[in-house]
Amino acid sequence: MTSLSFKGENDPRGVKATWNVGEPVARAITVLEMLQPLDVDHIFNRLDHGAGGHKDAAMPP
């Protein structure tokens, strides 16, 4: 898995980091990727549904 690393780095844009992950983590990442629209390349973006998805949507009581 690749990502951007910020901890201990001087570049505010982050630097490319490679991570070795186990099968459960790889499976979780696959699920997160499936939840995002095809044009999104980050797995931790705001989802279009659920809390925080639409600021104008009414919150349930």
Predicted model as a PDB file, atoms N, CA, C, CB and O in Angstrom, pLDDT in the B-factor column:
MODEL        1                                                                  
ATOM      1  N   MET A   1       0.844  -1.157   0.000  1.00 86.00           N  
ATOM      2  CA  MET A   1       0.000   0.000   0.000  1.00 86.00           C  
ATOM      3  C   MET A   1       0.896   1.227   0.000  1.00 86.00           C  
ATOM      4  CB  MET A   1      -0.964  -0.006   1.208  1.00 86.00           C  
ATOM      5  O   MET A   1       1.946   1.232   0.642  1.00 86.00           O  
ATOM      6  N   THR A   2       0.489   2.260  -0.710  1.00 86.00           N  
ATOM      7  CA  THR A   2       1.232   3.517  -0.698  1.00 86.00           C  
ATOM      8  C   THR A   2       0.340   4.621  -0.154  1.00 86.00           C  
ATOM      9  CB  THR A   2       1.745   3.876  -2.116  1.00 86.00           C  
ATOM     10  O   THR A   2      -0.883   4.576  -0.286  1.00 86.00           O  
ATOM     11  N   SER A   3       0.964   5.600   0.452  1.00 86.00           N  
ATOM     12  CA  SER A   3       0.238   6.745   0.997  1.00 86.00           C  
ATOM     13  C   SER A   3       1.208   7.913   1.081  1.00 86.00           C  
ATOM     14  CB  SER A   3      -0.384   6.420   2.402  1.00 86.00           C  
ATOM     15  O   SER A   3       2.344   7.840   0.613  1.00 86.00           O  
ATOM     16  N   LEU A   4       0.735   8.983   1.683  1.00 87.00           N  
ATOM     17  CA  LEU A   4       1.609  10.112   1.974  1.00 87.00           C  
ATOM     18  C   LEU A   4       1.920  10.089   3.456  1.00 87.00           C  
ATOM     19  CB  LEU A   4       0.958  11.468   1.555  1.00 87.00           C  
ATOM     20  O   LEU A   4       1.043   9.836   4.283  1.00 87.00           O  
ATOM     21  N   SER A   5       3.164  10.352   3.785  1.00 89.00           N  
ATOM     22  CA  SER A   5       3.590  10.418   5.179  1.00 89.00           C  
ATOM     23  C   SER A   5       3.889  11.870   5.527  1.00 89.00           C  
ATOM     24  CB  SER A   5       4.837   9.515   5.433  1.00 89.00           C  
ATOM     25  O   SER A   5       4.505  12.588   4.739  1.00 89.00           O  
ATOM     26  N   PHE A   6       3.452  12.303   6.707  1.00 91.00           N  
ATOM     27  CA  PHE A   6       3.675  13.664   7.157  1.00 91.00           C  
ATOM     28  C   PHE A   6       4.502  13.704   8.435  1.00 91.00           C  
ATOM     29  CB  PHE A   6       2.351  14.365   7.371  1.00 91.00           C  
ATOM     30  O   PHE A   6       5.252  14.654   8.656  1.00 91.00           O  
ATOM     31  N   LYS A   7       4.374  12.689   9.273  1.00 89.00           N  
ATOM     32  CA  LYS A   7       5.057  12.673  10.569  1.00 89.00           C  
ATOM     33  C   LYS A   7       6.572  12.641  10.360  1.00 89.00           C  
ATOM     34  CB  LYS A   7       4.599  11.454  11.415  1.00 89.00           C  
ATOM     35  O   LYS A   7       7.102  11.759   9.685  1.00 89.00           O  
ATOM     36  N   GLY A   8       7.253  13.618  10.951  1.00 91.00           N  
ATOM     37  CA  GLY A   8       8.702  13.677  10.860  1.00 91.00           C  
ATOM     38  C   GLY A   8       9.227  14.162   9.517  1.00 91.00           C  
ATOM     39  O   GLY A   8      10.434  14.127   9.278  1.00 91.00           O  
ATOM     40  N   GLU A   9       8.347  14.609   8.647  1.00 90.00           N  
ATOM     41  CA  GLU A   9       8.760  15.086   7.324  1.00 90.00           C  
ATOM     42  C   GLU A   9       8.715  16.603   7.285  1.00 90.00           C  
ATOM     43  CB  GLU A   9       7.860  14.493   6.216  1.00 90.00           C  
ATOM     44  O   GLU A   9       7.914  17.221   7.987  1.00 90.00           O  
ATOM     45  N   ASN A  10       9.563  17.202   6.475  1.00 91.00           N  
ATOM     46  CA  ASN A  10       9.613  18.659   6.352  1.00 91.00           C  
ATOM     47  C   ASN A  10       8.741  19.201   5.233  1.00 91.00           C  
ATOM     48  CB  ASN A  10      11.024  19.099   6.131  1.00 91.00           C  
ATOM     49  O   ASN A  10       8.488  20.404   5.181  1.00 91.00           O  
ATOM     50  N   ASP A  11       8.277  18.345   4.342  1.00 91.00           N  
ATOM     51  CA  ASP A  11       7.464  18.781   3.210  1.00 91.00           C  
ATOM     52  C   ASP A  11       5.993  18.810   3.624  1.00 91.00           C  
ATOM     53  CB  ASP A  11       7.674  17.847   1.983  1.00 91.00           C  
ATOM     54  O   ASP A  11       5.444  17.758   3.952  1.00 91.00           O  
ATOM     55  N   PRO A  12       5.331  19.971   3.621  1.00 89.00           N  
ATOM     56  CA  PRO A  12       3.930  20.037   4.034  1.00 89.00           C  
ATOM     57  C   PRO A  12       2.984  19.284   3.093  1.00 89.00           C  
ATOM     58  CB  PRO A  12       3.499  21.477   4.126  1.00 89.00           C  
ATOM     59  O   PRO A  12       1.832  19.033   3.447  1.00 89.00           O  
ATOM     60  N   ARG A  13       3.459  18.925   1.908  1.00 89.00           N  
ATOM     61  CA  ARG A  13       2.651  18.137   0.968  1.00 89.00           C  
ATOM     62  C   ARG A  13       2.755  16.645   1.258  1.00 89.00           C  
ATOM     63  CB  ARG A  13       3.086  18.417  -0.475  1.00 89.00           C  
ATOM     64  O   ARG A  13       2.031  15.849   0.661  1.00 89.00           O  
ATOM     65  N   GLY A  14       3.651  16.253   2.172  1.00 90.00           N  
ATOM     66  CA  GLY A  14       3.862  14.842   2.484  1.00 90.00           C  
ATOM     67  C   GLY A  14       4.853  14.213   1.518  1.00 90.00           C  
ATOM     68  O   GLY A  14       5.169  14.776   0.470  1.00 90.00           O  
ATOM     69  N   VAL A  15       5.332  13.044   1.887  1.00 94.00           N  
ATOM     70  CA  VAL A  15       6.233  12.288   1.019  1.00 94.00           C  
ATOM     71  C   VAL A  15       5.653  10.888   0.831  1.00 94.00           C  
ATOM     72  CB  VAL A  15       7.684  12.224   1.620  1.00 94.00           C  
ATOM     73  O   VAL A  15       4.969  10.365   1.710  1.00 94.00           O  
ATOM     74  N   LYS A  16       5.934  10.289  -0.326  1.00 93.00           N  
ATOM     75  CA  LYS A  16       5.406   8.966  -0.627  1.00 93.00           C  
ATOM     76  C   LYS A  16       5.964   7.944   0.372  1.00 93.00           C  
ATOM     77  CB  LYS A  16       5.752   8.558  -2.083  1.00 93.00           C  
ATOM     78  O   LYS A  16       7.164   7.909   0.645  1.00 93.00           O  
ATOM     79  N   ALA A  17       5.072   7.127   0.900  1.00 93.00           N  
ATOM     80  CA  ALA A  17       5.468   6.085   1.848  1.00 93.00           C  
ATOM     81  C   ALA A  17       4.870   4.763   1.387  1.00 93.00           C  
ATOM     82  CB  ALA A  17       5.007   6.432   3.304  1.00 93.00           C  
ATOM     83  O   ALA A  17       3.743   4.731   0.892  1.00 93.00           O  
ATOM     84  N   THR A  18       5.607   3.682   1.542  1.00 94.00           N  
ATOM     85  CA  THR A  18       5.134   2.340   1.199  1.00 94.00           C  
ATOM     86  C   THR A  18       4.971   1.550   2.487  1.00 94.00           C  
ATOM     87  CB  THR A  18       6.120   1.618   0.217  1.00 94.00           C  
ATOM     88  O   THR A  18       5.857   1.549   3.341  1.00 94.00           O  
ATOM     89  N   TRP A  19       3.835   0.879   2.621  1.00 91.00           N  
ATOM     90  CA  TRP A  19       3.502   0.133   3.828  1.00 91.00           C  
ATOM     91  C   TRP A  19       3.235  -1.326   3.476  1.00 91.00           C  
ATOM     92  CB  TRP A  19       2.278   0.755   4.537  1.00 91.00           C  
ATOM     93  O   TRP A  19       2.584  -1.612   2.471  1.00 91.00           O  
ATOM     94  N   ASN A  20       3.726  -2.236   4.284  1.00 96.00           N  
ATOM     95  CA  ASN A  20       3.366  -3.645   4.171  1.00 96.00           C  
ATOM     96  C   ASN A  20       2.195  -3.878   5.117  1.00 96.00           C  
ATOM     97  CB  ASN A  20       4.586  -4.596   4.507  1.00 96.00           C  
ATOM     98  O   ASN A  20       2.282  -3.587   6.310  1.00 96.00           O  
ATOM     99  N   VAL A  21       1.104  -4.402   4.578  1.00 95.00           N  
ATOM    100  CA  VAL A  21      -0.092  -4.621   5.397  1.00 95.00           C  
ATOM    101  C   VAL A  21      -0.528  -6.072   5.298  1.00 95.00           C  
ATOM    102  CB  VAL A  21      -1.240  -3.683   4.960  1.00 95.00           C  
ATOM    103  O   VAL A  21      -0.248  -6.754   4.312  1.00 95.00           O  
ATOM    104  N   GLY A  22      -1.212  -6.531   6.324  1.00 97.00           N  
ATOM    105  CA  GLY A  22      -1.741  -7.889   6.340  1.00 97.00           C  
ATOM    106  C   GLY A  22      -3.044  -7.992   5.566  1.00 97.00           C  
ATOM    107  O   GLY A  22      -3.600  -6.984   5.129  1.00 97.00           O  
ATOM    108  N   GLU A  23      -3.521  -9.208   5.403  1.00 97.00           N  
ATOM    109  CA  GLU A  23      -4.733  -9.473   4.620  1.00 97.00           C  
ATOM    110  C   GLU A  23      -5.963  -8.753   5.171  1.00 97.00           C  
ATOM    111  CB  GLU A  23      -5.000 -10.962   4.576  1.00 97.00           C  
ATOM    112  O   GLU A  23      -6.733  -8.222   4.370  1.00 97.00           O  
ATOM    113  N   PRO A  24      -6.200  -8.699   6.497  1.00 97.00           N  
ATOM    114  CA  PRO A  24      -7.384  -7.979   6.985  1.00 97.00           C  
ATOM    115  C   PRO A  24      -7.350  -6.487   6.631  1.00 97.00           C  
ATOM    116  CB  PRO A  24      -7.502  -8.142   8.498  1.00 97.00           C  
ATOM    117  O   PRO A  24      -8.385  -5.908   6.301  1.00 97.00           O  
ATOM    118  N   VAL A  25      -6.189  -5.876   6.696  1.00 94.00           N  
ATOM    119  CA  VAL A  25      -6.057  -4.461   6.336  1.00 94.00           C  
ATOM    120  C   VAL A  25      -6.280  -4.286   4.839  1.00 94.00           C  
ATOM    121  CB  VAL A  25      -4.665  -3.914   6.743  1.00 94.00           C  
ATOM    122  O   VAL A  25      -6.975  -3.356   4.428  1.00 94.00           O  
ATOM    123  N   ALA A  26      -5.715  -5.145   4.033  1.00 93.00           N  
ATOM    124  CA  ALA A  26      -5.904  -5.068   2.586  1.00 93.00           C  
ATOM    125  C   ALA A  26      -7.379  -5.207   2.229  1.00 93.00           C  
ATOM    126  CB  ALA A  26      -5.081  -6.154   1.876  1.00 93.00           C  
ATOM    127  O   ALA A  26      -7.865  -4.509   1.339  1.00 93.00           O  
ATOM    128  N   ARG A  27      -8.094  -6.096   2.907  1.00 95.00           N  
ATOM    129  CA  ARG A  27      -9.525  -6.285   2.657  1.00 95.00           C  
ATOM    130  C   ARG A  27     -10.298  -5.030   3.065  1.00 95.00           C  
ATOM    131  CB  ARG A  27     -10.058  -7.522   3.426  1.00 95.00           C  
ATOM    132  O   ARG A  27     -11.202  -4.604   2.346  1.00 95.00           O  
ATOM    133  N   ALA A  28      -9.954  -4.434   4.212  1.00 94.00           N  
ATOM    134  CA  ALA A  28     -10.625  -3.209   4.661  1.00 94.00           C  
ATOM    135  C   ALA A  28     -10.392  -2.070   3.679  1.00 94.00           C  
ATOM    136  CB  ALA A  28     -10.132  -2.805   6.058  1.00 94.00           C  
ATOM    137  O   ALA A  28     -11.308  -1.293   3.410  1.00 94.00           O  
ATOM    138  N   ILE A  29      -9.191  -1.959   3.144  1.00 90.00           N  
ATOM    139  CA  ILE A  29      -8.885  -0.915   2.167  1.00 90.00           C  
ATOM    140  C   ILE A  29      -9.704  -1.130   0.901  1.00 90.00           C  
ATOM    141  CB  ILE A  29      -7.375  -0.898   1.837  1.00 90.00           C  
ATOM    142  O   ILE A  29     -10.196  -0.166   0.314  1.00 90.00           O  
ATOM    143  N   THR A  30      -9.856  -2.365   0.478  1.00 91.00           N  
ATOM    144  CA  THR A  30     -10.675  -2.671  -0.701  1.00 91.00           C  
ATOM    145  C   THR A  30     -12.112  -2.210  -0.488  1.00 91.00           C  
ATOM    146  CB  THR A  30     -10.642  -4.184  -1.009  1.00 91.00           C  
ATOM    147  O   THR A  30     -12.720  -1.643  -1.397  1.00 91.00           O  
ATOM    148  N   VAL A  31     -12.662  -2.447   0.704  1.00 91.00           N  
ATOM    149  CA  VAL A  31     -14.029  -2.015   1.007  1.00 91.00           C  
ATOM    150  C   VAL A  31     -14.114  -0.492   0.986  1.00 91.00           C  
ATOM    151  CB  VAL A  31     -14.486  -2.561   2.382  1.00 91.00           C  
ATOM    152  O   VAL A  31     -15.051   0.059   0.407  1.00 91.00           O  
ATOM    153  N   LEU A  32     -13.155   0.203   1.605  1.00 87.00           N  
ATOM    154  CA  LEU A  32     -13.161   1.665   1.591  1.00 87.00           C  
ATOM    155  C   LEU A  32     -13.081   2.215   0.173  1.00 87.00           C  
ATOM    156  CB  LEU A  32     -12.003   2.204   2.419  1.00 87.00           C  
ATOM    157  O   LEU A  32     -13.736   3.206  -0.148  1.00 87.00           O  
ATOM    158  N   GLU A  33     -12.281   1.574  -0.677  1.00 86.00           N  
ATOM    159  CA  GLU A  33     -12.181   2.005  -2.076  1.00 86.00           C  
ATOM    160  C   GLU A  33     -13.519   1.850  -2.789  1.00 86.00           C  
ATOM    161  CB  GLU A  33     -11.096   1.203  -2.811  1.00 86.00           C  
ATOM    162  O   GLU A  33     -13.885   2.698  -3.603  1.00 86.00           O  
ATOM    163  N   MET A  34     -14.249   0.785  -2.497  1.00 88.00           N  
ATOM    164  CA  MET A  34     -15.541   0.552  -3.142  1.00 88.00           C  
ATOM    165  C   MET A  34     -16.594   1.573  -2.695  1.00 88.00           C  
ATOM    166  CB  MET A  34     -16.028  -0.864  -2.838  1.00 88.00           C  
ATOM    167  O   MET A  34     -17.547   1.829  -3.431  1.00 88.00           O  
ATOM    168  N   LEU A  35     -16.438   2.157  -1.507  1.00 84.00           N  
ATOM    169  CA  LEU A  35     -17.395   3.141  -1.013  1.00 84.00           C  
ATOM    170  C   LEU A  35     -17.227   4.507  -1.670  1.00 84.00           C  
ATOM    171  CB  LEU A  35     -17.259   3.278   0.482  1.00 84.00           C  
ATOM    172  O   LEU A  35     -18.136   5.335  -1.618  1.00 84.00           O  
ATOM    173  N   GLN A  36     -16.088   4.746  -2.279  1.00 82.00           N  
ATOM    174  CA  GLN A  36     -15.829   6.046  -2.886  1.00 82.00           C  
ATOM    175  C   GLN A  36     -16.243   6.050  -4.358  1.00 82.00           C  
ATOM    176  CB  GLN A  36     -14.345   6.413  -2.749  1.00 82.00           C  
ATOM    177  O   GLN A  36     -16.189   5.014  -5.020  1.00 82.00           O  
ATOM    178  N   PRO A  37     -16.658   7.219  -4.875  1.00 82.00           N  
ATOM    179  CA  PRO A  37     -16.944   7.330  -6.309  1.00 82.00           C  
ATOM    180  C   PRO A  37     -15.684   7.026  -7.124  1.00 82.00           C  
ATOM    181  CB  PRO A  37     -17.481   8.745  -6.653  1.00 82.00           C  
ATOM    182  O   PRO A  37     -14.569   7.165  -6.621  1.00 82.00           O  
ATOM    183  N   LEU A  38     -15.861   6.616  -8.364  1.00 85.00           N  
ATOM    184  CA  LEU A  38     -14.734   6.228  -9.210  1.00 85.00           C  
ATOM    185  C   LEU A  38     -13.745   7.361  -9.445  1.00 85.00           C  
ATOM    186  CB  LEU A  38     -15.240   5.728 -10.531  1.00 85.00           C  
ATOM    187  O   LEU A  38     -12.560   7.105  -9.659  1.00 85.00           O  
ATOM    188  N   ASP A  39     -14.208   8.613  -9.411  1.00 86.00           N  
ATOM    189  CA  ASP A  39     -13.314   9.735  -9.693  1.00 86.00           C  
ATOM    190  C   ASP A  39     -12.547  10.217  -8.455  1.00 86.00           C  
ATOM    191  CB  ASP A  39     -14.110  10.882 -10.272  1.00 86.00           C  
ATOM    192  O   ASP A  39     -11.810  11.200  -8.536  1.00 86.00           O  
ATOM    193  N   VAL A  40     -12.706   9.547  -7.325  1.00 80.00           N  
ATOM    194  CA  VAL A  40     -12.012   9.923  -6.090  1.00 80.00           C  
ATOM    195  C   VAL A  40     -10.836   8.981  -5.880  1.00 80.00           C  
ATOM    196  CB  VAL A  40     -12.977   9.884  -4.863  1.00 80.00           C  
ATOM    197  O   VAL A  40     -10.986   7.761  -5.952  1.00 80.00           O  
ATOM    198  N   ASP A  41      -9.660   9.556  -5.621  1.00 78.00           N  
ATOM    199  CA  ASP A  41      -8.482   8.702  -5.471  1.00 78.00           C  
ATOM    200  C   ASP A  41      -7.978   8.612  -4.029  1.00 78.00           C  
ATOM    201  CB  ASP A  41      -7.375   9.212  -6.354  1.00 78.00           C  
ATOM    202  O   ASP A  41      -6.853   8.170  -3.796  1.00 78.00           O  
ATOM    203  N   HIS A  42      -8.797   9.027  -3.063  1.00 78.00           N  
ATOM    204  CA  HIS A  42      -8.456   8.896  -1.647  1.00 78.00           C  
ATOM    205  C   HIS A  42      -9.520   8.050  -0.957  1.00 78.00           C  
ATOM    206  CB  HIS A  42      -8.333  10.294  -0.967  1.00 78.00           C  
ATOM    207  O   HIS A  42     -10.704   8.175  -1.271  1.00 78.00           O  
ATOM    208  N   ILE A  43      -9.121   7.194  -0.025  1.00 79.00           N  
ATOM    209  CA  ILE A  43     -10.117   6.340   0.630  1.00 79.00           C  
ATOM    210  C   ILE A  43     -10.747   6.983   1.857  1.00 79.00           C  
ATOM    211  CB  ILE A  43      -9.486   5.035   1.026  1.00 79.00           C  
ATOM    212  O   ILE A  43     -11.724   6.451   2.385  1.00 79.00           O  
ATOM    213  N   PHE A  44     -10.224   8.106   2.325  1.00 74.00           N  
ATOM    214  CA  PHE A  44     -10.782   8.741   3.505  1.00 74.00           C  
ATOM    215  C   PHE A  44     -11.416  10.086   3.189  1.00 74.00           C  
ATOM    216  CB  PHE A  44      -9.714   8.913   4.549  1.00 74.00           C  
ATOM    217  O   PHE A  44     -11.351  11.010   4.000  1.00 74.00           O  
ATOM    218  N   ASN A  45     -12.027  10.204   2.021  1.00 66.00           N  
ATOM    219  CA  ASN A  45     -12.788  11.397   1.677  1.00 66.00           C  
ATOM    220  C   ASN A  45     -14.152  11.339   2.337  1.00 66.00           C  
ATOM    221  CB  ASN A  45     -12.930  11.540   0.149  1.00 66.00           C  
ATOM    222  O   ASN A  45     -14.596  10.277   2.774  1.00 66.00           O  
ATOM    223  N   ARG A  46     -14.817  12.488   2.409  1.00 63.00           N  
ATOM    224  CA  ARG A  46     -16.186  12.528   2.917  1.00 63.00           C  
ATOM    225  C   ARG A  46     -17.092  11.748   1.964  1.00 63.00           C  
ATOM    226  CB  ARG A  46     -16.683  14.000   3.078  1.00 63.00           C  
ATOM    227  O   ARG A  46     -16.996  11.906   0.747  1.00 63.00           O  
ATOM    228  N   LEU A  47     -17.949  10.929   2.500  1.00 58.00           N  
ATOM    229  CA  LEU A  47     -18.892  10.183   1.682  1.00 58.00           C  
ATOM    230  C   LEU A  47     -20.082  11.077   1.338  1.00 58.00           C  
ATOM    231  CB  LEU A  47     -19.360   8.896   2.412  1.00 58.00           C  
ATOM    232  O   LEU A  47     -20.398  11.999   2.090  1.00 58.00           O  
ATOM    233  N   ASP A  48     -20.739  10.816   0.218  1.00 64.00           N  
ATOM    234  CA  ASP A  48     -21.903  11.604  -0.184  1.00 64.00           C  
ATOM    235  C   ASP A  48     -23.133  11.292   0.648  1.00 64.00           C  
ATOM    236  CB  ASP A  48     -22.209  11.368  -1.640  1.00 64.00           C  
ATOM    237  O   ASP A  48     -24.123  12.020   0.572  1.00 64.00           O  
ATOM    238  N   HIS A  49     -23.097  10.238   1.434  1.00 64.00           N  
ATOM    239  CA  HIS A  49     -24.247   9.876   2.262  1.00 64.00           C  
ATOM    240  C   HIS A  49     -23.809   9.830   3.725  1.00 64.00           C  
ATOM    241  CB  HIS A  49     -24.852   8.504   1.816  1.00 64.00           C  
ATOM    242  O   HIS A  49     -22.618   9.751   4.027  1.00 64.00           O  
ATOM    243  N   GLY A  50     -24.766   9.879   4.607  1.00 62.00           N  
ATOM    244  CA  GLY A  50     -24.460   9.796   6.032  1.00 62.00           C  
ATOM    245  C   GLY A  50     -24.119  11.154   6.624  1.00 62.00           C  
ATOM    246  O   GLY A  50     -24.132  12.169   5.927  1.00 62.00           O  
ATOM    247  N   ALA A  51     -23.820  11.163   7.894  1.00 60.00           N  
ATOM    248  CA  ALA A  51     -23.521  12.400   8.612  1.00 60.00           C  
ATOM    249  C   ALA A  51     -22.343  13.126   7.971  1.00 60.00           C  
ATOM    250  CB  ALA A  51     -23.222  12.106  10.088  1.00 60.00           C  
ATOM    251  O   ALA A  51     -21.306  12.519   7.703  1.00 60.00           O  
ATOM    252  N   GLY A  52     -22.502  14.410   7.729  1.00 55.00           N  
ATOM    253  CA  GLY A  52     -21.421  15.204   7.147  1.00 55.00           C  
ATOM    254  C   GLY A  52     -21.418  15.191   5.636  1.00 55.00           C  
ATOM    255  O   GLY A  52     -20.633  15.910   5.018  1.00 55.00           O  
ATOM    256  N   GLY A  53     -22.275  14.394   5.023  1.00 52.00           N  
ATOM    257  CA  GLY A  53     -22.290  14.299   3.566  1.00 52.00           C  
ATOM    258  C   GLY A  53     -22.851  15.531   2.887  1.00 52.00           C  
ATOM    259  O   GLY A  53     -22.315  15.990   1.879  1.00 52.00           O  
ATOM    260  N   HIS A  54     -23.921  16.065   3.432  1.00 53.00           N  
ATOM    261  CA  HIS A  54     -24.568  17.242   2.866  1.00 53.00           C  
ATOM    262  C   HIS A  54     -24.872  18.208   3.998  1.00 53.00           C  
ATOM    263  CB  HIS A  54     -25.867  16.861   2.090  1.00 53.00           C  
ATOM    264  O   HIS A  54     -25.669  17.903   4.885  1.00 53.00           O  
ATOM    265  N   LYS A  55     -24.240  19.364   3.968  1.00 56.00           N  
ATOM    266  CA  LYS A  55     -24.437  20.331   5.047  1.00 56.00           C  
ATOM    267  C   LYS A  55     -25.863  20.845   5.103  1.00 56.00           C  
ATOM    268  CB  LYS A  55     -23.487  21.492   4.885  1.00 56.00           C  
ATOM    269  O   LYS A  55     -26.332  21.228   6.174  1.00 56.00           O  
ATOM    270  N   ASP A  56     -26.572  20.864   3.966  1.00 56.00           N  
ATOM    271  CA  ASP A  56     -27.923  21.371   3.940  1.00 56.00           C  
ATOM    272  C   ASP A  56     -28.962  20.341   4.351  1.00 56.00           C  
ATOM    273  CB  ASP A  56     -28.235  21.876   2.585  1.00 56.00           C  
ATOM    274  O   ASP A  56     -30.122  20.695   4.564  1.00 56.00           O  
ATOM    275  N   ALA A  57     -28.579  19.082   4.468  1.00 53.00           N  
ATOM    276  CA  ALA A  57     -29.528  18.023   4.828  1.00 53.00           C  
ATOM    277  C   ALA A  57     -29.905  18.134   6.306  1.00 53.00           C  
ATOM    278  CB  ALA A  57     -28.928  16.624   4.528  1.00 53.00           C  
ATOM    279  O   ALA A  57     -29.080  18.477   7.153  1.00 53.00           O  
ATOM    280  N   ALA A  58     -31.152  17.841   6.586  1.00 52.00           N  
ATOM    281  CA  ALA A  58     -31.624  17.878   7.970  1.00 52.00           C  
ATOM    282  C   ALA A  58     -31.057  16.690   8.730  1.00 52.00           C  
ATOM    283  CB  ALA A  58     -33.174  17.874   8.031  1.00 52.00           C  
ATOM    284  O   ALA A  58     -31.019  15.570   8.222  1.00 52.00           O  
ATOM    285  N   MET A  59     -30.620  16.951   9.945  1.00 49.00           N  
ATOM    286  CA  MET A  59     -30.092  15.885  10.803  1.00 49.00           C  
ATOM    287  C   MET A  59     -31.265  15.153  11.452  1.00 49.00           C  
ATOM    288  CB  MET A  59     -29.122  16.462  11.892  1.00 49.00           C  
ATOM    289  O   MET A  59     -32.256  15.787  11.815  1.00 49.00           O  
ATOM    290  N   PRO A  60     -31.173  13.835  11.604  1.00 51.00           N  
ATOM    291  CA  PRO A  60     -32.250  13.099  12.274  1.00 51.00           C  
ATOM    292  C   PRO A  60     -32.343  13.509  13.734  1.00 51.00           C  
ATOM    293  CB  PRO A  60     -32.025  11.578  12.162  1.00 51.00           C  
ATOM    294  O   PRO A  60     -31.346  13.909  14.335  1.00 51.00           O  
ATOM    295  N   PRO A  61     -33.560  13.410  14.316  1.00 50.00           N  
ATOM    296  CA  PRO A  61     -33.729  13.807  15.732  1.00 50.00           C  
ATOM    297  C   PRO A  61     -32.990  12.908  16.679  1.00 50.00           C  
ATOM    298  CB  PRO A  61     -35.185  13.815  16.107  1.00 50.00           C  
ATOM    299  O   PRO A  61     -33.038  13.115  17.891  1.00 50.00           O  
TER     300      PRO A  61                                                      
ENDMDL                                                                          
END                                                                             
